[in-house]
Amino acid sequence: MIPFDWAALMLGLAIGAATSVVFFAGLRLGVRMAMRSSKPVGLLVLSSIVRIAALLGIGWLIAEQGGPWSFLGYAAAFVFVRFIAITIARVNAPSRGAT
């Protein structure tokens, strides 16, 4: 049986939550900047490359240093923060037909 490492899981959850909040804050900032830009596609592509590279790089470091349990916590935190971000975006979205 594989031993369960609570400390590694909690470390992954903490780092994953912080990284995910920064990821989605960067997404929000990138979209807002793109809406005001004359070249929104280039700005969105650059933003996504930076955010995805940072998310994967930190995830790789977590997996290397903390093992599979910390990576599981990291991934679970991302999914949880993503759910919260989507919920907040839906609540704050303008209703259809509103001008």
VOFI-923084 format. One record per residue (C-alpha): residue number from 0; residue in three letters; x, y, z. Coordinates in pm, whole numbers, plus 50000, padded with zeros to 5 digits. Layout:
NUM_ala_X_Y_Z
...
This chain:
0_met_50000_50000_50000
1_ile_50124_50349_49916
2_pro_50178_50563_50225
3_phe_49965_50877_50240
4_asp_50168_51191_50308
5_trp_49943_51458_50460
6_ala_50221_51715_50489
7_ala_50307_51689_50119
8_leu_49940_51708_50024
9_met_49887_52021_50236
10_leu_50202_52180_50092
11_gly_50074_52115_49741
12_leu_49731_52254_49830
13_ala_49879_52573_49973
14_ile_50119_52638_49688
15_gly_49858_52534_49431
16_ala_49598_52770_49575
17_ala_49836_53065_49576
18_thr_49962_52989_49225
19_ser_49609_52943_49093
20_val_49489_53273_49239
21_val_49779_53449_49067
22_phe_49703_53257_48744
23_phe_49340_53369_48735
24_ala_49423_53723_48846
25_gly_49665_53735_48551
26_leu_49391_53606_48323
27_arg_49159_53881_48441
28_leu_49426_54145_48397
29_gly_49520_54013_48052
30_val_49159_54018_47932
31_arg_49103_54370_48066
32_met_49420_54494_47898
33_ala_49328_54318_47572
34_met_48987_54484_47568
35_arg_49160_54824_47562
36_ser_49437_54725_47322
37_ser_49458_54773_46947
38_lys_49617_54426_46919
39_pro_49422_54209_47164
40_val_49518_53870_47017
41_gly_49891_53923_47062
42_leu_49839_54042_47418
43_leu_49619_53744_47505
44_val_49866_53499_47351
45_leu_50157_53651_47543
46_ser_49955_53650_47864
47_ser_49857_53287_47821
48_ile_50213_53176_47742
49_val_50348_53344_48055
50_arg_50069_53217_48280
51_ile_50076_52859_48150
52_ala_50456_52840_48165
53_ala_50455_52964_48523
54_leu_50177_52725_48627
55_leu_50346_52423_48468
56_gly_50691_52521_48591
57_ile_50577_52554_48950
58_gly_50380_52229_48917
59_trp_50691_52053_48791
60_leu_50894_52185_49085
61_ile_50624_52071_49327
62_ala_50621_51723_49174
63_glu_51002_51699_49183
64_gln_51048_51828_49535
65_gly_50734_51709_49712
66_gly_50642_51396_49526
67_pro_50311_51273_49391
68_trp_50102_51371_49693
69_ser_50207_51732_49676
70_phe_50141_51737_49302
71_leu_49796_51592_49365
72_gly_49730_51872_49615
73_tyr_49861_52129_49366
74_ala_49629_52002_49091
75_ala_49331_51976_49327
76_ala_49384_52333_49443
77_phe_49391_52453_49080
78_val_49059_52279_49006
79_phe_48903_52423_49322
80_val_49023_52779_49254
81_arg_48910_52744_48892
82_phe_48561_52652_49010
83_ile_48554_52958_49237
84_ala_48685_53186_48959
85_ile_48421_53064_48715
86_thr_48147_53108_48975
87_ile_48260_53464_49047
88_ala_48278_53542_48674
89_arg_47924_53414_48619
90_val_47785_53614_48910
91_asn_47956_53935_48790
92_ala_47869_53885_48422
93_pro_47620_54130_48273
94_ser_47281_53981_48201
95_arg_47183_53915_47840
96_gly_46996_54195_47674
97_ala_47137_54457_47911
98_thr_47295_54756_47745
